Amino acid sequence: MQAPAPTPTIRSPSPLRLGWRALWRDLRAGELRLLMLAVLLAVAALSAVGFLADRLQGGLQRDAVQLLGGDVVIASDQATPQAFVDEARRLGLAGVGTLSFPTMARADDAQGGASRLVALKSVAPGYPLRGQVQTAAVPEQPGAPTPDIPAPGQVWVDAPLLGALDVAVGDALWLGDARLTIARIITLEPDRGSGFMSFAPRVLMNAADLPATALVQPASRITWRYAVAGDADAVARFAAWAQQQAKAPGVRGVRVESLESGRPEMRQTLDRAQQFLNLVALLAALLSAVAVALAARAFASQHLDGAALLRVLGLAQRTIAAAYVVEFALAGLLASVAGALLGWAVHWVFVWLLAGLVPAGLPPASVWPALLGLGVGLTLLAAFGLPPVLQLARVPPLRVIRRDLGGVKPASLAVLLLGMAGFAALLLIVSRDWRLGLVAVGGFAVAVLLFALLAWLAVRVLRNSVHEARAPRWLVLATRQIAARPAYAVVQVSSLAVGLLALVLLVLLRTDLIASWRQATPANAPDRFVINIQPDQTADFRAMLAGAGVTHYDWYPMFRGRLVAVNGKPVSAADYPDERAQGLVEREFNLSHSLQAPKHNAITAGRWQPGEAGAVSVEEGLAKTLGLKLGDTLSFDIAGMASQARITSLRKVDWSSMRANFFVLYPLAEMPDVPITYLAAYRAPEVAGFDNALVRQFPNVTNVDLSATLAQVQGVMAQVIGAVQFLFAFTLAAGLIVLFAAVTATREERAREFAVMRALGASGRLLRQVQRAELAGVGLLAGLLASSVALVVGALLALYVFDFTWTAPLWIPLAGSITGALLALAAGWWGLREVLRRPVVQTLRAAAQ
C-alpha cells in the first residue's frame, strides 16, 4: 500500500515582499497619491528653508576671522581702555586700533560740491591683522590684495561714491575741514561686517589725518575697535582676561568679540525674512499632517475588505501589520527623498531672489537639512498615517460576509498623543525660534481642539434649528446628512478650518504685517536728519533753513549718557536675562531735553510738568524692557558728570513716524552743564543744491538723506517678500490638499446615501442642491472659525515674534466665511462630481457585496 503524499507546508509570505507589491499596486491605482503629495510638500518646504539657513550659517563661520579683523576684538563706544592695550602687549600679541562713524563727504567745488553720507573708518599701520584689503586703480577693475593702508593725505573709497559725487580717482574729497585725495577703489574690506548690503559707501583714511577733519566731537557717535592676533594660547588667555575685565564694575560699553563668542549680526530684514520663511514652512508641515491623517483614513477605509480577505486566507495579523508598515515606510521614503530634492532646487531660487542680501560664494550645504527633511516625512507618516492603517490588521474575517463589521475607528488617545508630541518636538527644532515654534505649533494644537468642540456644538444646534415643515426640502435633507454623521461632520469642519486657518493667517501676515513693514513715509514726515550741529552754529543753521522756506521741523539738543544706577543700585548687563535689555544697559543713550512734551509722543502714565527739576520722561518700551516704573530714580553718567532724575511720566513713541524721538527726555528748557549738539529733522526744501550748500557751510554736520535710505530698504523688502511669496505657494498647495481631502473623506458614504435617495425617487437636481448646501454650510462654519482664530494667532505672532503692530480689520471673519464656503464648493465640485453621476445599481451592488 502506497503511503499518502505528505501535505505541503504553506509558507507565510514575507512582509517585505507583501509591502513592496502592495506599494506598487496602490501607486498604480492612485490610492497613495494624495498622501505622498502631502509628505512631499512638507519635506520640500522645510528642507528648502533648511538648506538656505545652513549655507548662510556656513558662510558666516567661514568668514568669521575676516569679519572680526583679528583673533579677538575689543569693541567700545569710547576710546579703547589702555588696560586692554597693555595686556595684549604683555602677552606678545599684535594689536591695531580703528574707529568708524557716519559722516558727510563732499566733492570739491570745482567738481560740483556734491555731498553724500559715508561710513568713515580711520586705520593705523598694521591694519588689518587678519585678511587683506583689496583695491583697484579704477572702477570695474579686479581688485588686488595690498599690505598697505592709505598714505597720509589720501583716502580709499567704495566705487559707488565716485558716481554719487561725480568725482574720479585723483580728485579731492572733503571730510570735515580736511581736503584729501582719492587714491584707490576698495574692492574688498575684510572686517567690514557680516557681508550683507551696507547703505553707506566706505571711506578709508589714515589715522594721522583724522585730527585735521575736526569731525570727532564730544557727542559724536563713534565705534572704537582694537583687534589683536597672535599665538593661539596667548589669544585664549587674553580673551578670558578681557571677558572678566568687561564685566568688572566701572567698565562700561566694552564688548569682547572672538571666534567663539562673537556672532556677526545680520540685518533685521534678513532675520525677519528667515522667520517668515520658517513660519510658512511650519504651516506647510502642519497642513501636511492634517492631509496625511485624512488621506490615511480614506486609504484604510478602501482596504477594509482586502484586509478581511487576507485574514480569511489565514494571514497572521502580525504579517498584515508588518506589510502595511513596509508599504508606508517605502512610500514615505520615496516622497521624502523627492521632497528633499525639490527643496534643494527651491533653495537656489531663494538665493537668486535674495541676491545682494546674502554673501556671494556661499559654501555647499551640509547633509543635515536633507536628513531633517527625511525625518519630518517619515515622522508625518508614522504619527498621522500609520495609526488608522494599522487597524487593518485587526479587521475580523467575518467582514467578508457582514459589511457592517470592522470599520475604521478613531486612533487610541495614547497613540495619537505620542505621534503629535513627536511631530511637535521636531517642528520646534526646525523652527529655530522657540517663540515662533510655540505660537505656531501650540496655536494650531489649541485651534484643532477648539474647532472640534465648536463643530460638535454647531451640529447639535443645527439638528434642532431647521424645521422640516417650513424649510425647503433640499435644506432639510442637507441638515439630516450632516446631523446623521456628527463624527464625520466634526472631522470635516475641523480639517477644513485648519486648512483655512493657515491660508487666512498667511494672507493677513502678507497684507497687514509686511505691508506695515513697508509702509511709506507719511507725506509730511521729515526726510532729512542732521546731527552734530554745534551750539555756536545753531543760529546760522536755523537761518539757512528759514531762508530755504523750511518753517516746520524738529529741533532738539542731544547729548549722550549711560545708565549707571536705578534707585541707587548700580546696573550691569548681568542683571537682565533679556538680550535687548543687556544691550541697552551696555550702550550710551542719546538723551535730550525739552520744555514741552513732543506733540507726536503721547503721555501714557504720569504727568509732564514743564521746567520740573530732577525729572525725566521715559519711553514706555524702554521702561518695560528694563523693568522701570514711575517714581524710579535713574542715574546717568553724562561725559563724566553724574545726573540723577526721577521718572515722572512715560511716553508712547511711534518709531516708524520718522520724527525725532528719544528714549529719555528731561522736561527742561536748558541744561547748561551738559556738552550738547543739536539734531534737526525736516522735509528737504525744493531748492536745488540745498544739501550740498548746507554741508559746505557746516562741514562737521552729518546730513542723513532718509528718502534714499527708505528707497533702498523698500528694494530689500521687495526681494524678501518675493522669497516669502514663493514659499507661500507650498503652503497654498498644502492647504488646498487638506481642503480636497476633507471634502472627499466621506465620498463613498455620500455615494451610498445618494444612491438610496435616487432609488426612492429623488431627482439629480435635488441631490445637487443637497450636496451644495452641505458643502457651503460646512465651509461657511470652517471659514468663520478659521478666520476668527487667525486673528488671535496673528496678533500673538505680531507681538512676540515679528514685533509688528497688528491692525487686522474686523471684517476678516465675514470674508473668511465666504471664502471657506466658496473653496468647499470648488473642492466638492472637483472631488465629488462623479458621485452624482455614478449609476444607482453600481453603487447599491457594491454596497451589498
Secondary structure, 3 states (H helix, E strand, C coil): CCCCCCCCCCCCCCHHHHHHHHHHHHHHHCCCHHHHHHHHHHHHHHHHHHHHHHHHHHHHHHCHHHHHCCCEEEEECCCCCHHHHHHHHHCCCEEEEEEEEEEEEEECHHHCCCEEEEEEEEECCCCCCCCCEEEECCCCCCCEEECCCCCCCEEEEEHHHHHHHCCCCCCEEEECCEEEEEEEEEEECCCCCCCCCCCCCEEEEEHHHHHHHCCCCCCCCCEEEEEEECCHHHHHHHHHHHHHHHCCCCCCCEEEEECCCCCCCCCHHHHHHHHHHHHHHHHHHHHHHHHHHHHHHHHHHHCHHHHHHHHHCCCCHHHHHHHHHHHHHHHHHHHHHHHHHHHHHHHHHHHHHCECCECCCCCCCCCHHHHHHHHHHHHHHHHHHHHHHHHHHHCCHHHHCCCCCCCCCCCCHHHHHHHHHHHHHHHHHHHCCHHHHHHHHHHHHHHHHHHHHHHHHHHHHHHHHCCCCCCCHHHHHHHHHHHHCHHHHHHHHHHHHHHHHHHHHHHHHHHHHHHHHCCCCCCCCCCEEEEEECHHHHHHHHHHHHHCCCCCEEEEEEEEEEEEEECCEECCHHHCCCHHHHHHHHCCEEEEECCCCCCCCEEEEECCCCCCCCEEEEEHHHHHHHCCCCCCEEEEEECCEEEEEEEEEEEECCHHHCCCCCCEEECCCCCCCCCCEEEEEECCCCCCCHHHHHHHHCCCCEEEEHHHHHHHHHHHHHHHHHHHHHHHHHHHHHHHHHHHHHHHCCHHHHHHHHHHHHHCCCCHHHHHHHHHHHHHHHHHHHHHHHHHHHHHHHHHHHHHHHCCCCCCCCCHHHHHHHHHHHHHHHHHHHHHHHHHHCCHHHHHHHHHC
